[in-house]
């Protein structure tokens, strides 16, 4: 069954398209060392999964695979794409697509935190409404110029160069259960940017539906990198 959730930025989304395997896949991958296999998940299997996570025995969690379709602003996606090991992605290409892109405009512009090299405060800047309107105006201007370039026969692969980083991109992504466990570990951290935390939280919730034992162990025992 396909699950679809829309994140808080408006039109971005996280869609779980398909999964291969289950919590039983994990325990059977671990038990093959002893030439054993089970067909029903038991409380002992939960204990085994807890042990695997707690002691960082990660290889059994590479066997389940998950495929998502994600839509997020480019500046979020480029952070997301830093997770590379075991991930396969195919992204919408604006070499071939030249319809009007969607633009992410935040309702709140969080203030810079002077105590951090990176990151922001929870509070917004004083002239928030004025600056948000400037972002809207700038985004509109960039789309106007983009369409003007296309109307003047500029190739889409060239015209796309003026589009802003707050444009949405969309991609299909497949990775192992462990790959997503590690991604969630890093991107749900309070030090991660708020926008990417929202996506990671939804991914984590969807995984909890499909792999409840593994994700329970992850939430309780996974050691922070």
WOQUI-V498005 format. One record per pair of residues at least 24 apart in sequence whose ideal C-beta (glycine too) atoms are under 8 Angstrom apart, sorted by sequence separation. I is the first residue (numbers start at 1). J is the second residue. D is the distance in whole Angstrom. If there is no record, write none. Layout:
i: <I;I>
j: <J;J>
d: <D;D>
This chain:
i: <62;108;180;107;139;23;26;106;109;138;181;30;105;139;180;106;29;30;105;177;29;73;105;135;27;181;185;26;29;105;177;181;184;26;189;103;26;177;181;185;25;26;25;185;186;103;185;181;21;22;101;21;100;182;20;21;19;20;101;19;20;19;100;18;19;18;16;17;16;17;16;17;98;15;14;15;15;13;14;13;12;13;98;12;97;11;12;96;12;95;98;103;105;94;95;101;104;9;94;103;104;9;12;103;104;7;95;102;103;94;101;102;101;94;119;120;119;120;92;91;92;91;92;91;90;89;90;89;89;110;88;89;87;88;87;88;87;86;75;86;11;74;75;12;73;74;77;83;86;87;11;73;74;86;10;73;74;77;85;9;73;74;72;73;83;9;71;72;71;71;83;70;83;69;70;69;70;69;70;80;83;68;69;67;68;67;68;67;80;66;79;65;66;65;66;65;66;64;65;63;64;62;63;66;79;61;62;61;62;80;61;62;76;79;76;80;58;61;76;73;72;76;72;70;68;66;66;64;64;26;61;17;12;21;11;53;54;49;53;49;52;53;46;50;54;56;45;49;53;53;54;46;50;46;50;41;14;26;9;12;26;14;22;23;26;9;14;22;23;8;16;23;7;19;23;7;14;16;7;5;5;5;3;3>
j: <86;132;204;132;164;49;52;132;135;164;207;57;132;166;207;135;59;60;135;207;60;104;136;166;60;214;218;60;63;139;211;215;218;61;224;139;63;214;218;222;63;64;64;224;225;143;225;222;63;64;143;64;143;225;64;65;64;65;146;65;66;66;147;66;67;67;66;67;67;68;68;69;150;68;68;69;70;69;70;70;70;71;156;71;156;71;72;156;73;156;159;164;166;156;157;163;166;72;157;166;167;73;76;167;168;72;160;167;168;160;167;168;168;163;191;193;193;194;169;169;170;170;171;171;171;171;172;172;173;194;173;174;173;174;174;175;175;175;165;176;102;165;166;104;165;166;169;175;178;179;104;166;167;179;104;167;168;171;179;104;168;169;168;169;179;106;168;169;169;170;182;170;183;170;171;171;172;172;173;183;186;172;173;172;173;173;174;174;187;174;187;174;175;175;176;176;177;176;177;176;177;176;177;180;193;176;177;177;178;196;178;179;193;196;195;199;178;181;196;195;195;199;199;199;203;207;210;211;214;177;214;172;168;177;168;214;217;213;217;214;217;218;213;217;221;223;213;217;221;222;223;216;220;217;221;213;199;211;195;199;213;202;210;211;214;198;203;211;212;198;206;213;198;210;214;199;206;210;202;202;205;206;206;209>
d: <7;8;8;7;6;7;7;7;8;7;8;7;7;7;6;8;7;4;5;7;4;4;5;7;7;8;8;5;5;6;6;8;8;6;8;4;7;6;5;6;5;7;5;7;6;7;6;7;6;7;7;3;6;7;6;7;7;4;8;7;8;5;7;8;7;5;7;5;8;6;6;6;6;6;6;4;7;8;6;7;8;5;4;5;7;7;5;7;7;6;7;7;7;6;4;6;5;8;7;6;8;7;8;6;6;8;7;7;7;4;5;4;7;7;6;8;7;7;6;6;5;7;7;4;6;5;5;7;5;7;7;8;6;5;7;7;4;5;4;5;6;5;7;7;7;7;5;8;7;6;8;5;6;4;7;7;7;7;7;5;6;5;7;8;7;7;6;7;7;4;7;7;5;7;6;7;8;5;6;8;8;7;8;7;5;7;8;4;8;7;8;6;6;7;8;6;7;7;8;7;4;4;8;6;7;7;7;5;5;7;4;8;8;5;5;7;5;6;5;7;8;7;6;7;7;7;7;7;8;7;7;7;7;8;7;8;8;5;4;6;7;6;5;5;4;7;7;5;4;6;8;7;7;8;6;7;6;8;7;7;8;5;7;6;6;7;6;7;7;5;5;4;5;5;5;6;7;8;6;5;8;7;6;7>
